[in-house]
Amino acid sequence: MALLCWCWQGDFILSKKKTSRFDELIDAARSRHKRDNPRDFNEEKVTFKSKSTDPDYVRTTVYLPKKLHRQLKLAAAADERQMSDIMAELVEKWLEKKGD
């Protein structure tokens, strides 16, 4: 099995060396998936901007008791939310209340 590899000069080269004993199985699974779900490979990939690279966000440190942190982490995972989004929501509510 030949592999198409990108080299550091920007060229593509054909390599006959296997990188894993599972290469053929992985290729077969990808081919089946591509065959069975052609639209998955034709749709553009959605890219998300991470908060660490977004200029509208700043990183900060908050010290929480371990038990509270664990509870927050579990609740965030259960709601499929990020802990930072929950913290931002709570701070906004607190600031609104304080402004009254």
N, C-alpha and C positions, 0 to 999 in steps of 0.2 A: 504494500500500500504506500503510495506516495503522498507526502504532505506538502502543501504550499506554505512556505514560511516567508516572513518579511525580515529582511536583514537591515542593519542599521543605516546603510546607505540609501534606503528607501526603495530598494529593488525587491522583487519577489523571486524566491528561488525554490526549486523543487527538491525536497528532501525525501529520501527513501527510508531514513531511519525512523523507527517507531519510538514514540516517547513513552508509551504505556502499553501493557498487554491488553488493555481494554479499549484501545483505539477503534478496532473494528466494530465492537459492540456499540460504542458511543456513536460512531458514524452511522451505523444501521438505525439506531434509535432516532437520531436527528433526521435521517432521510424519511423514516416512517412518519415522524411528526410533521415534517415539511409537506409530505404527500397528503396526509390526512387533514392538515390545517393550513392550506395555502395562504389564506388571508392573514394569518399571524405573521408571516414573513414578508408580506407586501405592505402592511401598514407601517407608518413611520413610528419609530420608537419615541415615546414621550420622555423628555428629560426634565428632571426637577432640579431647581436651584437649591442647594443646601444652605442652611442658615449660616454656616461658617464662612461662606463666600458671598453672602448677601450683604451689601453695604447698609441695609436698613436694620441690621441686627448687630448687637454687641454681646460678647460673651461675659458672663458674670458668675460669681460663685455664691452659692447659698448653702449655709450649714443647717442641716436638718437632723433631728434625732434619727438614729438608725431605724427604729420601728416606724416612724412617720414616712421616711424615705421608702421603705419596703412597701408600705401600704399605698403610697402614691404610685410607685412603679407598677404594682399589681393592678391597681384601678386603671391606670393609663393603658396598660396592655389589654385589659378586658374591654376597654372602650375603643381600642385601636387608635389611640392618640399619643402624641408626644408629651412627655412630662413638661417640657418647656412651654408648650402651648397652654397647658393647664395652669402653669405658674403665671404666665402672662395674663390669662383671663382673670385669675384671682387678684393679681396686683391691680389690674384695671378696675375691677369692682371695688376694691379697697380704696383706691384713689377717688373714685366717683363718690363713694360714701363719705370719705373724709372732706370732700369739697362741699358737701351739703351744709 
